[in-house]
Amino acid sequence: MSDAEVLIYIFTALIGLSFGSFANVLIYRWAREESVLAGRSFCGSCGETIPWYNNIPVLSYFLLKGRCANCGRKFSIQYPIVELLTAVLFVWVVAIYGLTWTTCEMLLLTYGLMVGSFIDWAEMILPDEITVGGMIVGLIAAAINPEREFLDAFLGVLFGGGSLWLVAYIYFVFTGREGLGGGDIKLLGFIGSILGWKAIPFVILTSSVLGSVVGLLMSRNNKDGLKTAIPFGPFIAIAAFMYLSGLKSVGIWYLQLFFPEM
């Protein structure tokens, strides 16, 4: 690894930490339907604005022992986890795709998937700002990015959102219950707008397997049993990240099982 590559990764990690800090703001405020533009970060207990020197990603959390400097309220360990995870994922994406236009789109997708997953896991919602906004940006990016085709992105939105809508409708017909929310459908449309329509079968299959395994494990310790409700968004996000991380060839192989001439 050259010195230039090391510097690129360090710079990417620092950007990731900064975006991770902002991700915590998005996760906290979107889940509570608060404006993300409503001022600087503050303590949810005493309401005191957090000064910049107590808001340095990861470092401040451990220097303050995970507590508010003003009232001593304990902060969630989720804050440094999100910051570190964002930095690691950003470096991973840059290591795979290098410095290209496509890298910017993959970073956008990764960021949206991560933020949406944390919100969905906690509140069972996926904000339209992430899903619908991501679809729009993905389509615009495909139109101006010479490394991608707009038709592929457009079909990704139609196939992604449409296929999951069909699955949700069939599930509702046979069970009388909603198994998937509209946010999951729009999330898959966002993924399709950037990864293209060929990613959709892999994402649906992989997320279904992951969700089923986790759902079965969670149902064992829940009074609702197999009716235990779990958010599906995080599993869609994991499957999409697996695809963009290097399992694209597996996804194409899976698609060719049914359409060998593609």
N, C-alpha and C positions, 0 to 999 in steps of 0.2 A: 504494500500500500504506500503510495507516494505521499509526500508532505502536503501536496495540494488536496488530495482526497481526505486526509485527516482534518485539514482546516474546513473543508466543505461539510464534513460530518459534525464537527464541533459547532459550526455556525448553524447547521440544521437543527442540532439538539437544542441550542439556545432559543432558536425560533420556536421549536416545539414546546419548550418549557413556558414561553410567553403565551403561546396559543393555549396551552393547557391551563394556565391561570385564568384566561378569559373563558375557557370552556366551563370552568367551575361556576363562573358568573352566569353563563347561559343555562347550565343545568339547574342551578338554584332558582333563577328568576323565571325561566320558562315554565318550570314545573309548578310555580305559584302564580302564573299568569301576570308576572310583573314585567315592566318595561326594562329591557337590557340597557337602555340609555338613561336610566334613572339614577345618575350619579355614580360615585366611586363605591368600592366594596365596603361593606359595613358588617359589624357583628350582629348576628340575628338575635342575640340576647339583650345586649345593652343599647344597640343601635348606634354605637360609636363608629365613626368613619375610621377605616384601617389605613394608617399612613403607609407611604410607599415602602419605607424601610422595614415594615412589618409584613409586607406583602410580596416579598421576593419568593418566586416559585421554589418549593421544596425546602430551601434553606431556612426561611422564616418559620416554617411550621416546626422544624426540629429545634431551632434556637429558642422558640417560645414554648417548647414542650407541648405543642398542640393546643395551646390555650390562648384566649384573648388577652392581650396585654393590659386591657382596661378593667375587665370584670372577672377574668379568670375562667370564663366558660370554655369548656373543652370543645374543640373543633373536630369534625369527622376526619378520620384517616383517609377518606375518599379524596380530600383535596390534594395531598401530595401524590396519591396514586394516579389520579387523572393527569396531573402535570408530568409525572415521569412516564406514564403510558403514552401520552401525546408525543413526547420527545423521542421515545423508542420507536414508535410507529412511523414518525416522520423520517427518521434516519433510515429505517428499514425500506421505506418507499423510495427514497433517494438512492439507496444502495442498489435497488433493483432497476430503476428506470433512468438513473443518471440525471443530468440537467437538461430536460426537454420540456416542451409544452405539455406533453402527456403527463409528466410528473406533477405539474401544477393541478391538473384535473384529478389525479389519483390522491393527491394530498387533500384536496377539497372533499372528495368522496370519503376518505378515511376519517377526516375530522367530523364530517356530518354523521357518519355511521357511529362513531364513538360517542358524540354528544347525545345523539338520538337514543342510543342504547341505554345510557345511564338514566335518561329521563323516562324512557319506557319501562325500565326495570323497576323504578321507584314509584311511578305514577300511572303506568299503563296508558300512556299517551305518547303520540309522536307528533310534534308541532309541524304545522304546514310550512312554517318558515324553513324547516330543514328539508322536508320531503318535496313539496311543490316547488319551493324556491330552488332546491337542488336540481329538480327536473328541468326547470327553465334555464338555469345556468349551464347544465349539461348539454342541452340542445344548442344554446348559443355558442358554447365552446366548441362543439362538434362542427358548427358551421364555419368557424374561423380557424380551427386547428388543422393544418395541412396533414397532420399525422393521423387524422381520423376521418370517417365518412359520416355525413349528416344522416343519410338513410339508415345506417346501422344504429345510430343513436335514437332516431325516431321510432324505428321498429322495436328497439329496446324498451322504450316507454310503453308502446302499445302492447307488446308481448308480455312485458313484466307486469304492468298493472292489470292488464286484461286476464292473464292466466291465473293470477292470484285471486282476482275477483271471481272467476269461474269456480275455483276451488272453494272459496268462501260460500258461494251461492249453493253449490252441491252439498256442502256440509250442512248448511241451514235447512235445505230441503229434506235431508234424511234425518236430522236430529232435532230440528225445531229450535236450535240454539245457534248463536253467532260464535263461530270459532276463530274468526279473524276480523280485526278491525280495519276501518278505512285507512288508518295510518300505515298499516303493514302493506296494503296494496300500493299506496303512493310511494312508500319507501322502495319497493321493488321497481317502480317506475323510475325513481331517481337513480337507482343502481343501473338499470338498463340504459339510461341516457348517457352514461359514462363508460360502462363496460361493454355495451352492445347487447343485442338480443341473444347472441350465442351463449352468454353467461347465465341466462335465466334458468335453463333446466338444471344446471349444476347447483345454482344457488337455492332453488326450491327443494331439490332432493336433499342436499347436504343440511340445510336449515331444518327440514322436516325430521331428519334422523336425529340431529342434535337436540331439537326441541322435544322429541318423543322420549329420548333417553333421560334428559333432565326432568321432564314432566313426570315420568314414571318414578324417578328417585324422590322427587318432592312430594308426590302423592302418597308415598308410604308413610310420611309423617304428618299428613294433613287430614283433618276430619272429613273433608269433601272427597277424599279418595281420588278416583280418576277424573272427577269433575273439577279438580283444582285448576284455577285459572292462572296461567303464567303468560307474561308478555312474549310475543313471538319475534318482535323487532330485533332484540340482541342476537338471536340465532341467525336471522337473515343477514345481519351485519357481519357476523363471524364468517359465514359462508362466503359472502362477497369479498371479504378481505383475504380469505384463503385463495380465492380465484385470482385476485389481482397480485397476490404474493408469489405466484408461480404455478398454480394448479390449473391455469388456463388450458394446458394440453389435456388434462384429465377431463375438463368440461367439454372440450371439442370431441374427445374420444367417446364420451357418454352420448353426446348429440349424434355422432355418426353411427351409433348402434341402431338408431331408429331411422336416420337419414344417411345411409352409407355413401351417397353420391355427393354429399356436401363437402 
